Amino acid sequence: MKVILDVNDSRAPFFMELIKSLDYISILKEVKGKEKSMAIQDLTEAFHDVKLHQEGNKQLKSAKDLLNEL
């Protein structure tokens, strides 16, 4: 299972030491930059929106509608 977490900067060192001490957790990637962090958050939200759309719980715009807005 993969999990994306947003950890408060002041608590990050403690949290990372805690995670590293657990032998059943592997750290795949640490993202420290604000820009990269925001891009990952936006992408995660987009995937969540697609999942809701596939379940029939959210209506998304078509590509044609998006292009017409530009």
WOMOLIN-V757807 format. One record per residue. N is the residue number from 1. SS is DSSP state (@ for helix, = for strand, . for the rest). D_FIRST is the distance of its C-alpha to the first C-alpha in whole Angstrom. Layout:
n & ss & d_first
N & SS & D_FIRST
N & SS & D_FIRST
//
This chain:
n & ss & d_first
1 & . & 0
2 & . & 4
3 & . & 7
4 & . & 10
5 & . & 13
6 & . & 17
7 & . & 19
8 & . & 22
9 & . & 24
10 & . & 26
11 & . & 24
12 & @ & 21
13 & @ & 23
14 & @ & 23
15 & @ & 19
16 & @ & 18
17 & @ & 20
18 & @ & 19
19 & @ & 15
20 & @ & 17
21 & . & 18
22 & . & 15
23 & . & 15
24 & . & 11
25 & . & 10
26 & . & 11
27 & . & 12
28 & . & 12
29 & . & 14
30 & . & 17
31 & . & 18
32 & . & 22
33 & . & 24
34 & @ & 25
35 & @ & 25
36 & @ & 22
37 & @ & 20
38 & @ & 22
39 & @ & 21
40 & @ & 17
41 & @ & 18
42 & @ & 20
43 & @ & 18
44 & @ & 15
45 & @ & 18
46 & @ & 19
47 & @ & 16
48 & @ & 16
49 & @ & 20
50 & @ & 19
51 & @ & 17
52 & @ & 20
53 & @ & 23
54 & @ & 21
55 & . & 21
56 & . & 25
57 & . & 24
58 & . & 25
59 & . & 28
60 & . & 27
61 & . & 30
62 & . & 31
63 & @ & 32
64 & @ & 35
65 & @ & 35
66 & @ & 33
67 & @ & 36
68 & @ & 39
69 & @ & 38
70 & . & 38
//
